[in-house]
Amino acid sequence: MSHKITFDGNLITPSKVVCVGRNYAEHISELGNEIPTEPVIFLKPNSSVSHEIYCHKNGEIHYEAELSFLIIDGRIAGVGFGLDLTKRLIQSKLKSKGLPWERAKAFDHAAVFSEFVKVDGNIADLHLELNINGELRQSGGCDMMLNKPESLLKEISTFMTLEDGDIIMTGTPKGVGVVREGDLFFGVVSDKNDVLLECKWRVSVI
């Protein structure tokens, strides 16, 4: 069964989610990573797309809030609020051995999305905030990214075909942490002072 997202009231099926790692300097610092010389790219499959947040009885999962862009006709057509869920301990073990991250990043329900709304082409001032249980945990936007969304789109397109409905997740600002059962997540995407969308989730356990 294909998983879908909502864009401007229509259901769309992404063939894949293209994720960008290490795109905010302060997040790179909080995880003790090196600043990359080129964008760090990895994929989440359609089967990871979700509209609910789940934590697991066995194994810790971390949240990473990200501005996420919908691609149509080779351009950025919409923006949504995304959560790149990560099994951090597994990721750390894999990284230490130089192995791929899929076990830590591409599991079911690992890419949680709000609805997507249209953007008019000027995305430089887009910003997101994540509140958990009423407390601000993450805040960041395009102005803080090492690689801006348009340059990421151009770079990804040099080696991979982006089909209509595919999503680019553009990395996370500092403040990542553990997902806990019962947590109330509240996300906002804004353009300067204008709120474009709001979304909320209550964490369940599986």
C-alpha positions in Angstrom: 0.0 0.0 0.0 1.4 3.4 -1.0 1.5 6.1 1.6 0.2 9.6 0.7 0.6 13.2 1.8 -1.9 16.1 1.4 -1.1 19.1 -0.8 -3.6 21.9 -1.4 -6.4 19.5 -0.6 -5.2 16.7 -2.9 -3.7 13.3 -2.0 -0.2 12.8 -3.5 2.0 9.7 -3.4 5.7 10.5 -2.9 8.0 7.8 -4.5 10.7 8.7 -2.0 11.8 11.2 0.6 15.2 12.7 0.1 16.8 13.8 3.4 19.6 16.2 4.0 21.8 15.6 7.0 24.1 18.1 8.8 22.6 21.3 7.3 22.5 23.4 10.5 25.8 24.3 12.1 24.5 24.2 15.7 22.9 20.7 15.2 26.2 19.4 13.8 27.9 20.7 17.0 25.3 19.1 19.3 25.9 15.7 17.8 29.7 16.1 17.6 29.9 15.8 13.8 32.1 17.5 11.3 30.8 20.1 8.9 30.5 18.4 5.5 32.1 19.8 2.4 29.0 18.8 0.4 25.4 18.0 1.3 24.9 14.7 3.1 22.1 12.9 1.3 20.1 9.8 2.3 16.7 8.4 1.5 13.6 7.3 3.2 11.2 5.0 1.2 7.5 5.7 0.7 6.8 3.0 3.4 8.3 5.3 6.0 5.8 8.1 5.3 3.3 8.7 8.2 0.8 11.1 9.6 1.3 9.8 13.2 4.2 9.8 15.7 5.0 6.4 17.3 7.6 5.5 19.8 8.7 1.9 20.4 8.6 -0.2 23.5 12.1 -1.4 22.7 14.6 1.2 21.5 14.8 5.0 21.8 13.6 7.2 19.0 14.7 10.8 18.5 12.7 13.6 16.8 14.2 16.0 14.2 11.9 18.8 13.0 12.6 19.8 9.4 11.2 22.2 6.7 10.1 19.8 4.0 9.5 20.7 0.4 7.2 19.0 -2.2 8.6 18.8 -5.7 6.4 19.0 -8.8 7.6 19.6 -12.3 11.2 19.8 -11.1 10.5 22.8 -8.8 9.6 23.5 -5.2 5.8 23.6 -5.2 4.9 23.3 -1.5 6.2 23.3 2.0 5.2 21.2 5.0 6.4 20.4 8.5 8.3 17.2 8.7 9.7 15.0 11.5 12.7 12.8 10.6 12.5 10.1 13.3 15.8 8.4 14.1 16.9 5.4 16.1 19.9 7.3 17.5 21.7 4.5 19.2 21.5 2.3 16.2 22.6 5.2 13.9 25.6 5.8 16.1 26.7 2.2 16.0 26.3 2.1 12.2 28.2 5.3 11.7 31.1 4.1 13.9 31.4 1.1 11.6 31.1 3.2 8.4 27.8 1.4 7.5 24.6 2.7 5.9 21.9 4.3 8.1 18.8 2.7 6.8 18.1 0.6 9.9 18.1 3.9 11.9 16.3 6.2 9.4 14.1 4.2 7.0 11.9 2.2 9.3 8.1 2.4 9.1 6.6 5.7 10.4 10.1 7.4 10.3 9.0 10.3 8.1 6.0 12.2 9.7 4.4 15.0 7.7 1.8 17.7 8.1 -0.2 18.8 5.2 1.7 20.7 2.5 0.7 24.2 1.4 1.7 26.1 -1.8 4.7 28.4 -1.8 5.0 31.3 -4.3 8.7 30.8 -5.1 10.2 33.1 -2.4 11.2 30.7 0.4 14.1 32.5 1.9 12.1 33.6 5.0 10.5 30.2 5.8 10.9 29.2 9.4 9.7 26.4 11.6 9.1 25.9 15.3 8.5 22.7 17.3 6.9 22.8 20.7 6.6 19.7 22.8 4.2 19.7 25.8 4.1 23.5 25.5 7.8 24.0 25.5 9.8 25.4 22.5 12.3 22.7 21.6 13.5 23.6 18.0 13.5 26.8 15.9 15.2 27.4 12.6 14.8 28.3 9.0 16.2 28.7 5.6 18.4 31.6 6.7 20.3 29.2 9.0 20.9 26.4 6.5 24.4 25.7 5.2 22.8 24.5 1.9 19.6 26.4 0.9 16.6 24.5 -0.5 17.0 25.6 -4.1 20.7 24.6 -4.2 19.8 21.3 -2.6 17.2 20.7 -5.3 19.8 21.5 -8.0 22.4 19.2 -6.4 20.1 16.3 -5.9 18.9 16.6 -9.5 22.4 16.1 -10.8 22.4 12.4 -9.8 18.8 11.4 -9.0 15.4 11.9 -10.8 12.9 13.7 -8.6 9.4 12.6 -9.5 6.3 14.6 -8.9 5.3 14.3 -5.3 8.8 13.6 -4.0 9.8 15.4 -0.8 13.1 17.0 0.2 13.7 17.2 4.0 16.3 20.0 4.5 17.9 19.1 7.9 17.1 20.0 11.5 18.2 22.8 13.8 19.6 22.2 17.2 17.3 20.8 20.0 16.7 17.2 18.9 15.6 14.8 21.6 13.7 11.7 22.7 10.2 10.9 21.6 8.1 9.8 24.6 4.6 8.2 24.8 1.9 10.8 25.4 4.0 13.8 24.3 2.1 16.5 22.5 4.0 17.8 19.4 2.9 21.2 18.0 4.6 22.4 14.8 4.4 25.7 13.0 5.7 26.8 9.6 5.8 30.6 9.0 6.9 33.1 6.4 8.3 36.1 8.3 5.3 36.8 10.6 2.7 35.0 8.6 1.8 31.5 9.8 1.5 29.1 6.8 0.5 26.0 8.7 0.1 24.5 12.1 0.1 20.8 13.0 -0.1 18.7 16.1 0.4 15.1 17.1 0.0 13.0 20.3 2.7 10.3 20.5 1.5 6.7 20.7 3.5 3.6 21.4 3.8 0.5 19.2 
